[in-house]
């Protein structure tokens, strides 16, 4: 018997096995992205309260996800295995709740489980949102179970947006005349703690001048990111192929479609229409005024809508053409993303790391630029060096401007905009000199182009490791030679925890 009170038939079990198996295969074949690795290395390198406090000054998220990762690390898993184990366990919980605890019909369960946010964005990719969705669905599955509300305050430990979702659930309990006062108090306490540790990094926000200059551009970006929840990401990922009028027409279409679809799929209860609308406004305000958010942040409204259907069943039991069409689009997007993940890895860090490992016998130093490459390569290389002083492959991904060679100039975006190729080249050779006269440099196409255009015989291109995807993402490895400098050797950043 399921939590929903229905018997579980063979068709439901088979559908669960099929959907869960597909997702698990995608999880264990997925090549971790930089932000995924950043979180697990932060968890690995935080072993005392003072370390947790310092490290989270630049994380931008509450620590619940990192504590969950820490548990897998303490169990003896390496960082990449810990990421996969975390995503795998939580995704199985989500799939199990959808198929065995939700009140939906089987066709609806299948579409929900295959929707892009559930199947891929918050399932295959190992982020805090995976944990948040598992907690959210657990909360609604235990909605009328005595003490089940105790799950709701945990949402505030996931992200600021889940703070909003937790507050929505408190109001929903009040409307349903269920126990809510103690829940509201705990959510308030957890929310305050969450906000206190979720301040954006000081070098990842906007200056007053930049914030004023964003204006319409920031609003337009927010609309584009929000609209992707309806149209999926694919048209926008090919946006560079559109003319400006065509692109603006696309933006206008999704902007009009978003509220229309949401009102239609939630029309049985105006409360949820307002709740989801307020979520979009809240997310857009953060994206426009604090720091830019992406599709995945807006895509959290999909689990929120699923929770609304769940709590309001059987009011939503009737056929709904907009709901069916929307879920079919999301399911197509989910299957397409998984297929792309199987065929085209989303990162070539393992290939780069393997090449570096084979060539570090004679050249012991690896210089990584820019910062995201350092994070992606962390589990795959022995040691790296950060020209600015901080170790790229640790949790300091947003801590300081990468290659801090431009003094106190503000850094937002590509460092080459304020750092000349000549200065960059000289700094690379200085680092090679300090490390015995030789170094390896791993760079993306922008940084590599700057060095290639200089045509400096001291910096030789050794290898290009490409990545076949809709947007080719090559890594360029340079062999840097310089006269040995008797000065102090640069700090080397270990990719493994210090002994003891």
N, C-alpha and C positions, 0 to 999 in steps of 0.2 A: 504493500500500500504506500502511495506517495504522500508527501507532506500536504499536498493539495487535497487529499482525501479521496483521490481517484485510484483505481487499480492501474497497474502498469502492464500494458499488453506487449506482445512480441514485436509489433511494428515500432513502438516507441523505443524499445531496447535496441533494435537494429538501427534505427535512425540515430540514436545516441552514439552507438559504436562507430558508425560511419563518420559522423561529424567530428567526434572527439578524436578518432584516429587520424583524420585529415589534419586537424589542428596540431596534434602532437607531432606528427611527421614534419609539419612546417616549423614548429618550435625548435626541434632538435637539428634541423638543417639550416636554420637561420643564422647568419653571421651577424654578431652583435654590433650595434651602432655605437658611436662615441658616447652619446648621453646614457645609454644603458651601462656601458663599461664605467663611466664616471661614477655612477651611483654605487656599483658594487666595490670599486676600489676605495671609495670614501668609507664604505662600511668596513672593508678589510683593514684600512689604516687608522680607524678610530677605535682605540682600545681603552681609553680613560674618559671620564666625564669632561675634563678640560679639552681633550682632543675632539670629542663630539661637539662641544660648544664652539670651538674655533672653526672647525671644518664646516659647520652648518651656517656660518656667517655668509657663505657664498653659495649655498646650495639652492635656496629659493623654494624649498619644499619642506614640510614637516618630516620628522625622522621615522615615521612608522614603516615605510617601505624599506628603509635602510636597516632597520632593526630586523625585519623579516629576512632580508638578504644575509644579515650577520648570522642568523641562526643556521643557514645552510653552509656558511663559511666555517663556523665553529664545528659543524658536523664533519668537516674535513674536505669539502669540495673546493676545487680551484675556482677563481672568479668566474670564468666562462661557464663552467658546469653549474655553479650556484645560480647564475642568471637563468639558465635553462630550467633548472629544477624549480625555481620560484615561479616562473611563468607556467610551467607544466602543471604544477600542483594547483595553482589558482585557476587555471583555465579548465581543469577537470571539475573543480568545484562549480564554476559558472555553468559549464555544460550540463552537469548533473542537476543543478537547480532548475535550469530551463526545461529539461526533459522530464524530470521526476517530481518537481515541486511546483511548477507554474500551472495555472489553470487553463492555459491556451490549448487550442486544438492542435493536433499533430502537424498539419501543414504550416500553421503559424509558428510552432516551435522550431520547425526546420528552417523557415525563413529568418527568424530571429537569430538562431544559432549561426547561420551562414552570413549574416549581415557584416559588412566590412568592419565596423567598430568592434563587434563581439568576436568575430573569427580572427581578424588580423590585427587591427590597430591596438586593441587592448587585450590581445591574446597571444599572438606570436611575438610581438615586440614586448620585451620585458621592462615595463615601466611601473611607476606607482599607480597609474590608472588601472592596471590589471588588478591590483589589490583592492582599489576603490570599488570597481565593478563587482568583485566577489563579495565585498562587505554589503554593498547596496542590495544585491539580489538576495543575500542571506537575510537582510533586514526585512524585506518585503515578504520573503517566504515564511518568516517567523512573526509576521505582522500581528496576528491574533493569538500567538502563543504567549503564555504568561512569562514575563521577564524577557521576551524577545526584543523589546525596545533597547535593551542594554547594548545591542550591536550598533545602534545608530550613532552614538557619540564617537565611535572609532573612525567614522568617515572624516571627521575633522582632522585626523592625523595623517590624511593622505595628501590633500592639497587644498588651497584656498577655495577652489571651485567646489570641492566636496564639502567644505564648510557650508556653502550656500545650499547644497543638496540636503545636508543634514537638517538645516533649518526648515526647508520645505517639508521634510518628513515629519518634523515636530508639529507643524501647522496641520498637516494631513491627519495626524493622530488626534489633534484637538477637534477637527471637524468630524472625525469618526467616533468621538466620545470614548476614546481609549486613553489609558494612562499616558500623560504627557508632561506633567510638571517636573518630575524628577528627571525625565529625559531632556527637557528643555534646559534644566540647570546644568546637567553634565555636558550637553552640547555647547552651552555658553562658555563653560570653563575650558573645554577642549578647543573651542574656536579661538579664544583669547591666546592660549598657548600656541596654537597653530600660526596665528598671524604674527606673533612675536618672533617666531623662528623662520618666517617665510619672507623676510625682506629681500627684495632683489639686490644682487651684487652691485656695489657702488660703481663698477665700471661696465655695467650691463644695462643701465637705465638710459634716460635721456637728460641732457642738459636743458636748462630753461629755454635757451635759444632753439635747440633742436625740437623741443616739445612744441614750441610755438610755430615752428616752421612745418611741422607735420600736418596739422590741421586736417584739411580734406583728404590728404594722402593717407593719414592714419585711419580715418573713417572708411575710406574706400577699401583699404587692405582688410579691415575688420569685416566688411560686407562680403568680400571675396572669400575669406576663410570660412565665414558662417555659411555662405551659399554652397560650399562644397559638400555640406552635410546632405543636401538635396541632390546635387548633380554629380556627386562623387568627385574625386580628385583628378580624374583623367583629363577632362577638357582644360583644366587649369594648368596641369603640368605640361601641356602643349601650347600654353598661352603665347609663347614667343613666336609661334607660327601665325598668330592672328594679327590682323591690322588693328590699329587703335580703335576705330569705330566698331569692328566686330567684337573686340574684347570688351568694350564698354557695353555693348548689347548683351553679351553673355552675363556680365555683372548685373545688369538690370533685370534680366530674366530670372536669375537665381535669387536676386533680392526680393522680387515679387513672389516667386514660387515658395520661398521658405515660410513666410507667415501663412500663406494660403494652405500649404500642405499640413502644417502643424495644427492649424485651426480645424481642418477637416478630420484629421486623425484623432483629435482630442475633443471634438465638439460635444461629446456626451457629458462632459463635466468642465464648465468654464474655469474652475479653480486650476486645473492642470494647464489649460491654455495660458492663463496668466503666469503660472509658475514657470513654465518653459520659456515664455516670452521674457520674463524677468531674468532668467538664467542667461539668455542671449544678450540682454542689455548689460548685465553685470560683467559678462565675459568681454564684451566689446569695450566697455569702459576701461577694464584692465589693459586690454590690447592697445587702446588709443592713448591712455594717459600714463601708464606705468612702463610696460615694455611689450613689444609685439608678441602676440600669441599666434598659434598655428591651427591648422585644421583639427588636429587631435584634441585641442582644448574645446573647440566648438562641438566636436563629435561626441563629447560627453552627454550632450542632450539626447542622444539615441538611447543609452541606458536609462536616462531619466524618463523618456517617453515609454520605454518598455516597462519600467516600474509603475508608471501611471496606469498603463493598461492592466497590469497585474493586480494592482490594488483596487481597480474599479471594475474588475470582472464580476458578473457577466454583462455589465452595462455595455462593454465593448465587444460582446460576443457576436453581434450582428455583422454581416458582411459590410466591408468598407472598401470601395474601389481605390480611393487615394492611398489608404494604408497598404493595400495589396501591391499597388504599383510601386510605392516608395520602398517597401521591403524587398521587392523583386530587384529593383535597381541596386539597393544596398547589398543584396546577396550576390548579384553579378559582380559587383565591385570587390566583395570579399573573396570570391573564388578567383577572380583575376589577379588580385594582389598575392594570394597564396601561390598561384601558378607562376607568377613572375619571380617570387621568392625562390621557388624550386629551380628555375631556369637561369636566373640572373642574380647572383649574390649582391646584397646591398652594400657590401664593403669588400675591398680587396686587401684589407689589413693582414689577413693570414698569409697571402702570397708575398706581401712586402716583408713581413716578419720572417718568413722562411728564407727569403733571399738574404736578408740582413744577417740571420744566424749563420748562414753558410760563409759569409764574408767578414765576420767579425774577428776571425782568428788573427788577421794581419792588421785590420783597422778596427780598433776596439771601441770607437766612439760613434754614436749616431746622433745627428742633430735633426730634430723634427720641427717642421714649420708648415703651416701654422698650427694653432693649438689643438684643433680637433683631431689632427692626424696623430698627435702624441697620445691622446686618450685611446684612439682605436688601436694603436700599436702596442699599448701597455702590456697586454698578456703575451705578446708574440716576440718581444725583443729583450735582450739581456739588460741593457742600460741605455739611457739617453742623457742628453745635456741640453739645458735651457739657457739660451743666450741671456735672457733677462734675469736668471737666477732661480726662478721657481721651476719645479719639475712638471713637465707637461702631462705626463701620464698618470698623475695623481688627481685627487679631487679638485685641484686648483684650476680647473679648466676656465673658470670665469674670474679667477682671483686677480690677475694682473694682465696688462696688455702683453700680448705675445711679442717676443723679441723686443724687449723694452729698451730701444735704442734711440728714441726720439725725445728724451727728456721728459718734461711734464706736459707735452702736447696731448690733447684729448684723443682717445682712441675709440672709434666706433666703426666696425666693419673691417675692410681690408687695410692692413698696416702699410702696404705699399703706397697708399695714397699720401702718406706723410713721411714714408721712409724711402729714400732713393735707392735704386738698384745698386749703385756704387757703394753706398753705405752698407747695404745688406751684404754685398760681396766681401767687403773688407772685414766685416764682423765675422763672417763665416771663416775666412782665412785666419783671422786672429784666433778663433776657437781651435782650428786645426793645428796652428802653431803651438798652442798651449797643451795640446794633447799628443805632442810628439811629432807633429808635422803632417798628420793625415787624419781625415775624418770622412764620414759618410753623411750626406745630406738627403733627407727625404722631403720632397716638396710637392705641392699641388701645381696645377697648370699655370696659375697666375704667378706664383713665385718662380717657377721654373722658367717661364717666358722671360722674366726679368734677367735671370742669370744667362740664359742662352743668348739673348740680344747683346749682352756685354762682350761675348766671345772672349772670355778670359781663359787662357790656357791652363791656369791653375785649378780650374773647376771643370771637370770632365764628366759629361753625362754617361753613366754606366748602363742604366736600364730604365725602360718605361714599362710599368705594369699597368695595363689598361683594364677597364671594367666595362663589359658589354652590357649596356642598359639603355633605357630611353635617353638618359643623360650620361654620356661617357664620363667617367670620373677617374682619370689617370693619376698615377703616382710616379714621380720622377726621382730617380736615385742618382746622386752626383758623388763622384770621388773628388774630394778636395785635398789639394796638396799645398803645403806652405813651409817656409823655413821654420825649423823647431825654435820655439821661444822658451828661454830658460825660466820664464815667469811661473807663477803658481798654476798647477793644473786646475782646470775648471771643475766644478762640482759635478759628480755623476749621480744620476737619480736612479736608485735601485727600483726595479719593478717587482721586487719581492719584499715582504715584511722583514724588518731588521731581526736578526737572530736574538732570541730571548725577549 
